[in-house]
Amino acid sequence: ALNPTEFCGLTGLQYDKSARTFWGSLQGYPVFLTVVPRRDTVIFRTIAKTTSEDAAAALNSQASAWCSEHAGVTGLAHKERCLSAAVSLTQKETAENLSAVTAALVSFAAAQGLIPCCMSCGTESGYRPYLLDAGGVTVCDACKPYVEQKIREAAEDAAAVKPNTIGLVIGAVLAAAAVFFLTYVVLKLSYLSMLTGYAGVLLGLFLMRKLGRKLTVPAVAACAVLCLIAGICAPMLHFAGTIAEFNTENSAQAQQVVDAYDQLEAIVQDASKETELPDELADTAQYKEMRDRAQMILSHTDTMHCLKDMPQLLKTETYSALKPELIKCLLFTVISVLACILISAPSMLKADQGKHTLRELSA
């Protein structure tokens, strides 16, 4: 893992803990490195302009070749006065390797003749480092009111967009259907995965945004509830089908047990009137238990009946071994659904609400 203190000591950059962003000046260039923990990646940005459109085209044409010479660097490109790239974190000597890659990227910017500037207007002096949402930018005093006005306009434009309730409902229902279908199919393949709930919810959130124009907190909450219900029903239905299939395969033997018990019961009743019964026939409790188990098998040969009586069935000795597996499936599905909601929904909601933040970085 990347040690912020060690990396700052090597590069002289500052670290903003809340934004997980290193920032500062290297070789005169304003540099920002934002850590993305889930991907073991750092997003590199330096704000600088090219001298001409031809220079920008030449820079981008050389970027792919430069990446091929530097392992772990991808997506190097210059756009809208920003040179950016994704840098993969190494497992060993993380700070040293990232420091070397950062220095190489800044040297590449200098070699291409990039000029540090305000990201908004391109002025070469008087700018300061800011965080616009989670991305590093430079803004001069003259441009700051303009940027703040644009942030307000974005929020107003987003507020003016009214959600399509029908579209949101359709998206939530499709999300639940996707969770149910994916989970059920994967279980049918005898494979347990935490990805089914996550994938289904992610698809649903995407559809809700497309069909409903924008996400809302109540819509996301309703989607989460529907997906949880679907995620619980799918394993229940799968295991009910498994029990029904087992019972159907053993129904002939179960019927033989019931018939044998009925014959035994008739013999016992007739014989007990005339003479003392042998010990093996006098105690019929064991035979009765076998008959009850056989009758349970015969009465639960369809999936829906098994689903209805699932709690009672799992308490019996015959099916008790399935209970831990069912609980595991339910936990996996519920965790994956909640994980997707908690990880993906907040950023989508923020984007749809047009919320942006501009914060100056200072030591």
N, C-alpha and C positions, 0 to 999 in steps of 0.2 A: 504494500500500500504506500501511497505517496505521503511523505512526511512534510507538512506545510512549512514547519520551522526550518528544516534542513534545506528545502528548496529555496526558501526566501534567502537563507544565508548564502547559497550558491549564486543566486541571480541578482540579489538586491531588490527584488520585487516585494510589494506589500501583499497581504492576504486578507480578503474580506470573507470572514467565516460564514456569514449568513447566506451569501451568494456563491460560496465555494469558488471564488474567483481571485486569481493572482493578477496584480496590475502594477504598472509602473512604466519606466522608460528604459529602453535598452538601445544603445547606439543612437539615441535621439528619437527613437520611434516609440509612440504610445502602444504598449503591449498589454493584452488581456488574455488570460488562460483560465477557462472555466472547466472545472472538474465535473465529469458525468459519472458518478460512482457505479451505477448499474451496468454501464458498458465498459468500465475500465478505460475510459477515454478522456482526453482533454481537448477542448475546442480552443484553438489558437486564433487570435485576431490582432491585427495591427492596422490602425487607421492611417492611411496614406494614399495619395493620389498619384496617378501617372501624368506624364508631361503631355501626352496626346493619346488619341484613340488608337493609333498604330502601335504605340508603346504598350497599351493595354492588351491588344491582340497578341503581340509578340510575347508578353509575359505569360498569358494563359496558354499559349502554345508550348512554352517551355516548362510549364508547371508539371505536366504529367511525367515528363522525362526526369524532372528533379525528384518527384515522388518515388519513381522506380529506383533511384539511387539511394534513397533514404528509407530504410525499413520502418514500418509502423506509421508512416505519414500518408494520409489519403485525402482526396478532395481539395487539394490546394488550388485556389482560384482567387482572382481579384474581381470584385464587383462593387459598384457604388462606393468607391473610396475605401474599401475594406479588403485586405488580404487575409483569408481565413483558411484553416486546414484542421483536420481531425488527427490527433496524435494518440496512438495506442500506448497505454502504460505497460511497462515491462514488469515482470515479477521480481527481478533482482536489480539492485542499484537504481531504483526508480527515479529518485531525485536527480542523480548524476546524469542518467540517460535523457530525462526530460529537459534538463538544463542544456545539454549539448544540442538536442534537437531544436529547442527554442532559439539558441544562438545561431544555428544554421538557418532557420527560417528568417530571422531578422537580417542575417547577412545576404540571403537571397533577395529580400526586399531592397536592401541597399544596392546590390549589384544590378537590379532592374531599374534603378534610378527613381524609386518611389519617394515622394515628398510627404512627410508628416503634415497633417492638416486637420481642420475641423471637418467632421464627417458630414455636416449639414451644408455648409457653404464652400468649403475648400480653402478657407483662409489658413495661412501657414503659421500664424502666431495667435496668442491670446486664447487658445482653447484649453479646456480642462477635461479630465476623465470623468465619465459618468457611467452608471449602469442603467440602460434602457431595458426594463424587465430584467432578463438574466444575461443580456449581452452587453459587452463593453463598447462604448462609443466615446467620441470626443465632441464637445459642443463649446462654441465660443459664447461670450456674453451677449453678442448681438443676436445669435440664433436661439438662445435659450427660451425667450418668450414665444418664438415661433414654434419650437418643438412642443412646449407645454400647451399651446393652443391646439396643435394637431392631436395631442393626447386627449384633450377635452372633446374635440370634434369626433374622435373615434368612439369615445364612450357615448356621446349623444347619438351618433349614427347607429350604434349597436342597440341602444335603448329604443330607437324608433322602429326597429325590426320587431314585429309581433310574431310570436311563435305560432305555428300551425298545430293546433291541439290534435287534430285527426292524424296528422303525420307523425307526431310524437307517440301517439297511442299505437299506431301501426308499427313504428320502429321498435317500441318496447315489446310488443307481442312477437315480432319477428326475432328479437334478441332472445326471448324466452324459448321460442321454437328452436332457434339455433343451438342454445345450450342443451335443451332436451335431446335433440337429434344427435348432436355430436357426442354427448355423453353416452347415450344409449348405444350408438353404433360402435363406439370404442370399446364399451363393455362387452358387446356381442363378439368382438374380436378377441376377447379375453385379455384385454390390456387396460391397465389403470393409468390415467394421465391427469395431471393437474392443468393441462393446457386447454381442455375442452371448454370449461367454464370461462376462462380468460378470453379465448378466441370468440366464443359466442357473444359475450358482453361487448367486446371491442367492436365486433361487427354491428351489434345493435346500436351502440353509441354513434357509429358512423352513419347508419341508416336514419337514426333520429335527427341527426344534424342535417342530412340531406332532405328528408321528407318534412321535418318540422321547422326548417329554417334556422333554428337556434335551440340550444339545450337550455333547460331550466332546472333548478334544484328539485322541484316536485317531480318532474319527468324522470330525472335520473334516479330519484328515490323509488318511484314506481317501477322503473326498469330493474332496479336491484332486487326488489321484492319478487317480481315476476320471474326473474332469472334464478333466484334462490328456490322458489317453488318448483320451477322446471328442473333445476339441478338436483332437487331432492326426489322428485317423482321418477326421474329416469332410472337411478339405481334401484329404487323400490320396484318399479315395473320389471326391470331386468331380473332381479332376484325372484320376484313372484313367478316370472316365466320359467326360471330355472327349477323352482320347486314344482310347478305344474308339469314340466317335462319329466322330472324324476318320478312324480306320482303316476303319470300316464304309463311310463315304461314298467312300473312295478304294480300296476293295477291288477294284472292277471294273478300274480302271486298273492296280492292282498285279498282278492276275492276268494282264493282257495283257503286262506286263513279264516276268513269269515264263515265260509261254508263248513270248514272242519270244526270250528267252535260251535256252530249251531248243531251239528251232528253230535258233538261231545255233550252239549247241554241236554239234548234229548235223551242220550244214553244215561246220563247221570240222573235225570229225573225219573226215568223208568226203573233203573236199577236200585235207586235209593228206597223205593217203596217195598222191595222184596228182600234185599240182602245188603250187607255191609259192603261199601265200595273199597276198592284197592286204594292205597295211599296216593298213588300217582293220579288218580281220578278224583279223589275226595277234595283236594285243594285245587280249585280251578282259577285262583287269582292270577297266576302267571298266564294262563290261556286267555283270560279276560283282558289282560293288558295287551297281549298280542292282537286280540280282536279289535280293541279300541284304536290301536295304532293303524291297523289295516283299514278300518272304517274311515279314519282321518285321511288316509291316502286316497281312498275311493271318492271321498266327498270334496277333494281339492285337486281336480284334474284340469281345471281351467284357470287361466292367468288372473282374471279379475276376482275370482273367488279367493285365490291365494293372496292377492293384493289386499283384499278387504280384511282377511284374518291374519295378516302378516305378523302383528305383535304376538298373537297367541301361538302361531306356528313356530316362531323363533325361540319360544320358551320350551319347546319339546326337545327331547333328546335327539330325535331324528334330524332336525334342521338346526340345532344350536351351533353347529360348526360354521354356518353361514353368517352368523351374527357379527363376528369381528370383521369379516370382509365387507359386509354391508356398511358398518360404521365407518370403516376406512374410506370407502367410496364416497359416502356422504360428506365426510370431513374434507376430502380432497376437492370435491366439487364446490362446497360452500367457501372454502378458503380461496379457490381460484376466482370465483365470482366476486367476492369481496375485495380481493387483491386488485382486480382490474378496475373496479369502481373507485377504489381509493387512490390508485396510481394514475389512471387515465382521465377520469372525469374532472378533477379539479382544473387541470390545464385547459381542457376543452371548454368548461364553463367560463373560465376567465377570458379565453379568447372570444367566445360568443358574446360576452358582456362588454367587450371592447375595453377591458381594464388594462391600462399600461402604467408603469411607474418609471419615473426618472429620478435617480438618486446620485448625487455627486460623491465621488470617492475621495477620501482624504485620509492622511496618515494618522 
